[in-house]
Amino acid sequence: MEKEKVKADYLFEVSYEICNKVGGIYRVLESKADNMIERYGIDNYFLIGPYYLESSKGEFKKETPNGKLRQAFDELEKDVIHCHYGKWMVKGRPKTILVDFRDFFAQKNNIKKNLWENYGIDSLNAGITFEEPVVWSWAVGKVIEKVGETISDDKEKMVAHFHEWLSGAGLLYLNQSELDIGTVFTTHATSLGRSLAYNNIDFYNQFEGINSSEAAYENGVHPKHQMEKRVALNADVFTTVSEITALEAEKFLDRRPDIILPNGLDLEKFLTFEEIVIKHRLQRRRLREFVISFFFPYYRFDIEDTLFYFIIGRNEYKAKGVDIFIKSLAELNRRMKENGTEKTIVAFFWIPTEVRSVKSEMVENRELFQDIKDSLSEAMPEIEEKILYNLLYEDDLATEKIISENYLFEIERKLLSLNKESENPPISTHELMDQDDKILKTIRDYGLNNKKEDRVKVIYYPIYLTGHDGLSNLDYQEALEACHLGVFPSFYEPWGYTPLEAAALGVASVTTDLAGFGRFRQDMEKKDGKEGVYVLERYKRKDEKIVSDLSELMYNFSKFNRKERVDNKIEARKIAAKADWKDFVNHYVKAQNESIQNES
């Protein structure tokens, strides 16, 4: 892709998630920062975020600003706006300004009055979750105004790019100022669309009947919705991350996005395909060990003829399609049992929620399994020596010559202590705070009870994958690398990073046509049987048909041989390569260039 030539001399990119990891926009900004610097230069690209001491630890390295910046910051101190200057400690180490607005918060009512009088934003009863980002972003508008006036001359062009409604007040402030600057606004998901989705409202089938203003009040998101709408209408260039979100934005915000800015990855951070294969074998072995400790105290199955499916992400039951995944697994289990399938599928739900503690049987089973493994490790040097001796001198590998009777007796005793055949394995690894947890209840309601005869078994793993949880001890990336298929049947997913990340790790996955990444995948050539990333049709379709289609897809995938699974891994990696920031950042530059033209 030919590089878009940068027209602005300075770019300010604003987000509440810079050095403040609270959602997916953090990932967007940190992963593309290096490519933005490549286009604009290290001295001409500034990121602006909020100053929160705790969240900025390990993220932000404070530095002394140069003379002109110091002058601008000193002027801002008169408005009790405190600027912390330095570098965000991500690839490229971009110049970063974190705005401390605590003392400026006293201006809250004046800012809200301005927003009401000039833009009709009704925030009279809005709470702190609205007021904090609004006061911060208004302060950011003042920071950009002052810094822009100080560091640039009349001939130099500037652009300010704002992400999400949380930064929107800064754009509205600049709209009232005399600073000559182009503005870009990106909504990554509309506040109304997100609210409707989380309240289980299928708004895609009801677009024509929805009055966005009334719906925003009914769902209690009217201040955010009104802010988002006014910012979209007042930006020189309005953008979003996918075609599916563009439909939503056009309906709810009354403006069709000018440009789509798809989310990418820094592919240089990911392994080569050869390394991916090695990693898969390594992490699969670790995950197999955990699965053995989870199930084998109760009954046995062929772990080498077992596939690992998974869903991972925030606990958003409807929006992430958790309901569809569970129902499809139940249908898959029924079908596999009816067909006498020998293969086993273990489906992981890596979805964090509030927990009390690890289940006591999990700890006990893990310790007993580790004891057996340690016993084997201790005996291995002697066993290897005896194998070698018998091969070289006697050409006889009879078990009694290799492993002593005493050792077998001790192992047999330990295996007996591990045996819990009178019980069924649990579903969750942890005791949950909510005894009526929706995911756990639905799993049980649909008969996924981890019985011996079940071909589909489930593990609800309701904590963040840190790599040191005392169970699987896998982190996020390692868990993905261990698996065969990621399933993300999302109803509401403006982009959808997880299937893209899975693809970059060489893991096949399922996404939907209601996800931005799914729409992106749909525009590519398909290869029957080895699509790498499968797109489940959800747009304006009934759940029953979606469940049937997903079950069929997962069943067909389970029948693939090793070569066919490897073909899917290769195709997934090729798809991820098409979403490299080296190319996708072009869309950002184009939007920023157009804002200058529109401003002039």
N, C-alpha and C positions, 0 to 999 in steps of 0.2 A: 504494500500500500504506500502510495506516494505521500510524503510528509506535508502536512498543511503548514504553510509559512506563518509564523507568529507575527501579528500586527501590533500587539500591545507592548509597551515598554515595561510596564509593571502589572503584575497580577496579584490580587489579594483573594485568597480562598478561605471561606469562613464556614466553620461548623462547630456545633456544640460538642462534637466527639473528637476533636483534636486534643491529644494528650488526655482524653477522658473517655475511656472505653465503656460505652453503654449499649451499643448496638452495631448493626452491620455497616453503617457509614464509616465507622472507624477503619474497618478493613478496606473499604474503597479508597480512602484517602491515604492510608499508610502504604498500600501496595502500589499506588501510582505515583507517589511523590517523586521518586527518582526519575521517572519519565517526564514529569512536569518540569523538573529542574533542567533536564537535557534540552527541553524546548525553550524555556525562558531564561535560563542561566541562574546560578546560585544566588546572585545579588538582586534579582528582579522578581523573585517569587516568594511571597509571604503567606504563611498559614496563620490563621487567627482563631483561637479557641478560648474557653473559659479557664480561669485560674482556680483550681481546686488543689490544695497542697497534697492531699493523700493520693488522689488519682494521677497526679503528675509525677509522683515519685517513680524513678526508673524510666520515665518517658521523656523528661524534659531536662536539658542541660543549660543552665542559665549562663549568659555571657553579657559582656558590657557592650551596649549599643554604640554605634559611631556617632559623630558629632551631630549630624542632622536628625537622626532618630532620637538622640538624647534630648535635643531641643524640642521635638514634637512631644515626647513623653513628659517633659517638664511642663509644657503648656497644658497637657491633659490633667496633670496633677491639680490644677486649679479647679477642675470639675470633679475632683476626688475620684478620678479614673486612674488606676494604677496599672501600669504595663510591665510585664515581665518578659524580657527579650532573651532569646537563646535558640537552641536547636531541638527539634523533635528527634529523638533517638531511634529513627527508623532508617531504612536504606536511603541514602542521599543526604541525610541530616538537613532537612530544609529549615530555612530561617522561620522562626515561629514567634508570635506575639501572643502571650496569654493575658487576658484582661481580667483583672481583679475588680469586681463591681460591687463589693459588699458595702462600701461607703456610699457609692452612687445609688444604692437601692432606695435611698430616701426620696429619689425622684420618681418613684413608681407611679404615684397617682397622676403626676403631671404628664408622664409618658402615656398612660392609659387614656387620659383626657385628650391628648393630641391624636391618638389612634382612633378615638371615637369621633372627634370633630372632623378629622380630615379623611378618614377611611371607613367610618361606620362600624368599627370593630367593637362589639359589645363584650367588654371584659369586666363589667362591674363586679360580678360575683365569682370571677375566675380565681382559682386558688394558686398556691405557690408553684405548682408544676407548670403553670402558664406564666406567672409573673417573673420568676427567676430568669428563664431564657429570654424573655422579652426585654427586661431591664439590661441584661448582659448584651444582647444584640444591638440595642439602642446605643449603648456605650461603644460597641464595636463600630457602629456608623460614625460616631464622633472620632474614633481612633483612625479610621480610614481617611476621613476628611482632613484631619490634622496632619497625618503622616503624608498623605498625597500632596497636600499643599506645600509641605516642607521639602520633600525629596525630589519632586519633579519640576520641570519648567513648562512653559506654555505649549511647547511643541511635543512633549512626551504624552503618550496615550496610556490610559490606565483602565483596568477592568476589575470589578469586584464580583466574585462568584459565591453565591450563598446556597447552602444546602439545608433543605427542610424548613418548615415553618418556624422552628426554634431560632433560626438566625434571621428570619424575615424582617423583623423590626429594623434591623440595620439597613436593609435595602430601602425600606420606606423612609428612614431618616435621610439617606443619601438622595432620595427622590425629592426631598424638600430643600436640600442644600444647593449651593452654587458650584460645587465641585464638578468638573467636566470628567465624568467617568462612566464607562459602560457597565451595565449590570446584567448578570445571569442568575436565574433562580432554577434550582433543581429540586423537584419533589421526588423522593424515592418511594413514597407511598402516600396517598391522601389520608388525612386524619379521619375523614368520614368513611372512606372505603375500608380502612382498617377496623374502625369501630363496628361497622355493619357486619364485616366478616367474623369478628370475634363474638358477635351476638347471634351467630348462626343464621344470618339473613343472606340468601342467595341473590345479591343485588344484580348480578349479571343477567338474570332472568327477569328483573323488575326495573331495569333502567328507566323505561318510559314512564313508569308510575311513581318515580321517586322525585319529590321536591327536595333538593339538597339543603336548602335553608331550613325547612321544617324538620327534616331528618336529623340535621346537626343539633337542633335544640332538643329534639326527642331523645337523642343519644348522649346529651350532655357534653358535646364537643364543639359547640358553636364558637367559642373564642378562637380555638385552634383552626377550625374550618374557615372562619372569616379572615383570620390573619393570612392563612395559606392562599385563599382566593384573592385577596387584595394584593399580595406580593406577586402572585402569578400574573395578575392583570397589569401591574405597574413595572414589571421587569422588562428591560430591553429585549431580552431573549428568555423564553420559558422552555425548560427541558424536563424530561423524565428519563427513567432508565430502561423502559421497554414499551413495546406496542400495547401490551395488555394494560399497563398503567396509563398509557396515553388515552385509551378509551375511557377509563375512569376519570382522568383529569379533565377531559373535554366535557364530560357530563356534569361533574361535581364542581369544577372551578371555572367553567364557561370560557376556557381557552384551550385550543388544541396546541400541544407542545410543538415548538418550532423545530427542535432537533431531539433525537433519541441518543442518550449517552449510556450505552450498555456497560455493565461492570465487567472488568477484566481481572486477570491474574498476572503476577510477575513470574513468568514461566522459568526464569533463571533460578528461582528458589526451589524448584522441584527437581526430582531425580530424573535421570535418563531411563529409558524403558528397561534396559538391562539391569539397572539398579533397582527398578520397581519390582521386577520378578524376584530378585534376591530378598528384598524387603518383605514381599508378600509371604514367602515361605517362612521367613523368620518370625514375623508377627502372627501368622496363622498357627504356628507351633505354640506360641505363647497363649493364643486364644483357645486353642484346643485343650491345653492343660487346664485352663479355667473351666471350660465346659465339662471336662471329665470330673473335676472336683465338684461341680454343680450337680451333675446328673448321676454319675456312676455309683455313688453311695446307695442309690435307689434302684437302678437298673442299668443295663449296658446296651449300647448300640455301636455300630461301626463308625468310629470317629473319622476314619479316612474316607468314608463315603457320606460325609456330612457337609452341607453347604451353609455358609453364614450369610443371612440377609440382615439388613438393619435400617432403622430410621433414627435420625439424630437431630437435635435442635431444641428450640424453646418449647415450653409446655403450652402449645396452642392447639388444642384438641381438634377443632374444626378447620382452622386456617391451614394447619400443616398436614391435614388429611390423615391424622392418626386414626380416626374412625374408619375411614376407607381401608387403611392398611390392616386393621384388626379383622374387619369383616372379610376381606380378601384372603387373609391367612386362614380363617376358619373354613372358607370354601375350598382353599387349597388343601387343607388337612383332610377334609371329607373326600376330596377327589383322589388324593394319594392313597388313602386307606382303601377306598373302593377298588382301586386299580392294583392293589397289592404291591405298591412301590416299596422297595427296600431302602431307598435313599432317605436320609434324615435332613430336615432343614431346621436350623436354630435361628430364630428371629430375635434380634436385640432391639430393645426400646431404650436408647440412650437419651432419655428425656429427663432433665433435672426437675425435681420438686422438693418440697420440704420433707425431711426424713427425721426419724427419732434416732435410729442406730442401725448398724448392720445386723441382719438376722443372726442369732446365735449359732444356728446350724451352719450358716455360711462360714463363719469363723472356724468352727470345729472341723467341717469338711475340708477346708483349705489347709488347716494345720496337719490333719491326718494324711492328706495327699502329699504335702510337702515332706512329711516324715518318711513316707514310702520312697519318694523321689530321692531324698538325701541318702537313705539306706542303699539305694541302687548306685548312686554316685560314689559312695564310699567303697562299694564292692567292685566297681568297674575295673580298676587297675588289675586286681587279681583275676577277674573273669577274662579280661583281654589277654593276660599272660597265658592262661590255660588254653584259650582258643588258639592262640598262636602256636603254643607247644604241640597241641593235639593235631593241628593242621600240618605242621612240619614233620612230626615224628610218628604219629600214629594214624593220621588221616581219618580220625574218628571224632565226631562232634557230639557224642552222646551226652545228654543233659547232665547225667550223674557225674560225669568227669569234668564238667565245666562249673556247675553250681552245686555247692555243698548242700546236703540234706538239712543241716542246721539253719543255713541261710534261708532256704525255701520255707522251713517251718516258721521262722520269724516273720517272713513276709506274709505268709498265710494268716498268722495271728493279727497282723496289722490290717490286712484286708477285711478280716472278719469284724474288726472294730469300726471299719468304715461302712459296713453294710447296714442299710436302713430299708430293706426290701418291703417292709410292711407299710411304708408311707409313700406318698407322691412327692416329687421335688416341689419346692416353692415356685412361685411365679416371679416375685420380686426379691432382689438381693437385700432389701432394706425394709425395716418397719416404717411405714409412712405416717406422717402426722395426720393426714386426712383419711379417716377410715372409709370414706365413701369416694375415694380417688376415682375419677372418671375413667382413666385409662385402665386401671386394674379391674374396675367393675365391668367394663365392656369386654375385656379379655375373658373374664369368667363367664359373663352372660353368653358369649359366643362359643363356649365349650373348649377353649384352649387351656386345658387344665394340666398339661404336662404329664399325661398318663403314658404308661409304657407303650401302648398301642398307637399313640399319636405319632404321625410322621412329621408334623410341624410342632416344634417346641418353642416356647417363648421365654425370654429373660428380660424382665423390666428392671433396668439398671438406672435408678432415678437420681444420679449424682453427676456432677461434672467430671469429665475424664481428665484427671490430673497426672496420671502416670505413677501415682504412689497411694492408691486407695486401699491397698491391702488385699484386693481381690484379683482382678485381672492385671492390675498395675500397667495398663496401657493408657497413653495419652490420646488426645483426639486424632492426630494423624496416624498413630500406630494402630488404633482401632479400625480406622478406615482401610488401612493397608492390609489388615488381616482378613478382610471380608471379601465376598464374591459379588454381592449385589446390594446397592443402596436403593431404598424405596422411599420416594418423596412425592406422594400423591396430593400435593398441596391444592387447596381451594383458593388461598390468597397468598401470593408470592410475587411481589413486584419484580424481583429478579431471581434470586435463588442461588446463593453462592455454593451451598453444600454439594449439589450434583456436579457443579463445575469443578470444585476442589477434588471431589472423588475422581472425576475424569482425569484431572492432572496427575493423580496418584495411580492411574491405570485401573480404576475400579469402575465396573459397569454400574449404571444407575437408571432409575425411572424418575422422570419429572412429568409435568403436565402442561397442557396448552393454556392453563391459567397462570403459569409461571413465566416470567420474562425470559429466563434462560431456555425454557421449553419452547417458546415462540422462536427464539434465536436458533435452536436446534432444528425446528421444523423447516427452516429455509435451506437446510443442507441436504445433500444427497443421502439417501438411506440405503443400507446394505442388508438385505434380508438375512436374519439369523445372527448378524454381527453388527448391530447398530451402535453398540457401545453405550449410547445414551438413548433410552426409549422414551417416547412422548405419549403419555396416556391422555386421551381426549376426555376433558371434563367440561368444556365450555357448553353451557346450555344442555347438559345431558343429565339424566336421572341417576341417582346413586346406585340403583340396582344394576344398571348396565355398566357403570364405572367399576363396581366391585367385580362383576363377571369378567370384564376385560383385564383387570389387574391380576385376578386369580389365574386366568389363562396365560398371561405373560410370565408370571412367576413359575407356573407349572412348566411351560416350554423351556424356560431358562434352566430349570432343575434337570432337564433331560440332556443338556449339552454335555458333550465329552470335554476332556481337558483342552484339546486343541481349539474347540469352539469357544470355550471360555477365554482362552488366551487371545483368540481373534477379537473378542469383545474388548479385552483390556487394551489391545493395540488401537482399536478404533476409538475407544474412549479418550485415549491420550492424544490422538490426532485431532479430535474435536476440541479438546482443551487448548491445543496449540492455536486454534483460530480465535481464541479470546485473550490473546496476549496484550498487555497494556501498551506495548511498543506500537501496536496498530490502533487500539481503541482510544488512546489518548488523543488521536487525531480528531475525534468527534468533539472532545472538550475544546481543543484549540479552535475548531470551526465555530462553535457556539460563542466563544469569547471574542473571536474576530467579528462575528456578526453583531455583537452587542456594541462594538465601536461604531460600525456603520449605522446602526439604528439610532445611536446616541447623537451622531453628527447630523 
